[in-house]
């Protein structure tokens, strides 16, 4: 559940996307968030649906 929340938070646009302070910094953060977003998409795809989790008797 925590991992899913973190992944969804990463999917949301960041403050730096809206107001970059400098172009180099903006590009660096964009690269980093793109990698995090890709990882988040993979995590959300791998995680089983909420209603089947946790597995019960």
DRENMAR-597622 format. One record per residue (C-alpha): residue in one letter; x, y, z; residue number from 0. Coordinates in steps of 0.02 Angstrom, whole numbers, plus 50000, padded with zeros to 5 digits. Layout:
residu;u;v;w;num
A;X;Y;Z;NUM
...
//
This chain:
residu;u;v;w;num
X;50000;50000;50000;0
X;50142;50119;50044;1
X;50232;50077;49882;2
X;50073;50110;49783;3
X;50046;50280;49867;4
X;50227;50329;49832;5
X;50208;50273;49651;6
X;50049;50375;49629;7
X;50134;50525;49708;8
X;50276;50510;49583;9
X;50151;50502;49440;10
X;50083;50674;49489;11
X;50170;50825;49410;12
X;50307;50897;49519;13
X;50330;51077;49573;14
X;50488;51089;49467;15
X;50391;51042;49310;16
X;50278;51191;49338;17
X;50410;51320;49390;18
X;50589;51276;49342;19
X;50722;51384;49426;20
X;50855;51354;49295;21
X;50855;51257;49132;22
X;50997;51138;49179;23
X;50919;51101;49348;24
X;50750;51079;49264;25
X;50820;50954;49139;26
X;50911;50856;49275;27
X;50753;50844;49381;28
X;50648;50802;49228;29
X;50766;50658;49187;30
X;50758;50596;49366;31
X;50568;50609;49377;32
X;50550;50521;49209;33
X;50649;50375;49277;34
X;50548;50374;49437;35
X;50386;50385;49338;36
X;50438;50236;49231;37
X;50478;50137;49389;38
X;50311;50190;49464;39
X;50217;50130;49310;40
X;50304;49961;49322;41
X;50264;49948;49509;42
X;50081;49992;49480;43
X;50072;49862;49341;44
X;50154;49726;49446;45
X;50055;49756;49605;46
X;49897;49648;49616;47
X;49728;49736;49622;48
X;49675;49800;49793;49
X;49522;49686;49811;50
X;49626;49527;49795;51
X;49755;49590;49922;52
X;49798;49538;50054;53
X;49764;49355;50011;54
X;49637;49282;50132;55
X;49588;49104;50177;56
//
